[in-house]
Amino acid sequence: MPFPLITYDRAQDEYVITIDRRVLEGGPSWSNNPPEFDYAYVDRVSGYYDRETRL
């Protein structure tokens, strides 16, 4: 998940993700097979969430 999609709510002491649940659930996952954390992976994740690559 790209960091720009995450905000911190100090009053509730929790992180908030402002994205549709279906989009979040369908996003890139590596629960079974960790990816190689390279530029291709960053591009894939950023592309899925329609964000610019930010490094």
C-alpha positions in Angstrom: 0.0 0.0 0.0 1.5 3.4 -1.0 2.0 5.6 2.1 0.0 8.6 0.6 -3.1 6.5 1.0 -2.6 6.1 4.8 -3.3 8.9 7.3 -3.0 8.9 11.1 -6.0 10.0 13.2 -4.5 11.3 16.4 -7.8 11.6 18.1 -8.6 7.9 17.6 -4.9 6.8 17.8 -5.2 4.8 14.6 -4.3 4.7 11.0 -7.0 5.3 8.4 -7.0 4.1 4.8 -9.3 6.1 2.5 -9.8 3.5 -0.2 -12.7 1.3 -1.2 -12.5 -2.1 0.7 -12.9 -4.0 -2.6 -9.9 -2.3 -4.1 -7.9 -2.9 -0.9 -8.8 -6.6 -0.8 -7.9 -7.1 -4.5 -4.5 -5.4 -4.2 -1.1 -7.0 -4.5 -0.4 -9.5 -1.7 2.6 -11.5 -0.7 1.2 -13.5 2.1 2.3 -16.8 0.5 5.3 -15.7 -1.6 7.3 -12.6 -0.6 8.2 -10.6 -3.7 11.6 -9.2 -4.6 11.4 -5.7 -3.4 12.7 -4.0 -6.5 11.5 -1.2 -8.8 9.3 -3.6 -10.7 7.4 -4.4 -7.5 7.1 -0.7 -6.6 5.7 0.0 -10.1 3.2 -2.8 -9.8 1.9 -1.7 -6.5 1.8 1.9 -7.4 0.1 1.1 -10.7 -2.6 -0.9 -9.0 -3.4 1.9 -6.6 -3.1 4.4 -9.5 -0.3 6.4 -7.8 3.0 7.7 -8.9 6.1 5.8 -7.9 7.6 7.5 -4.9 11.0 6.5 -3.5 
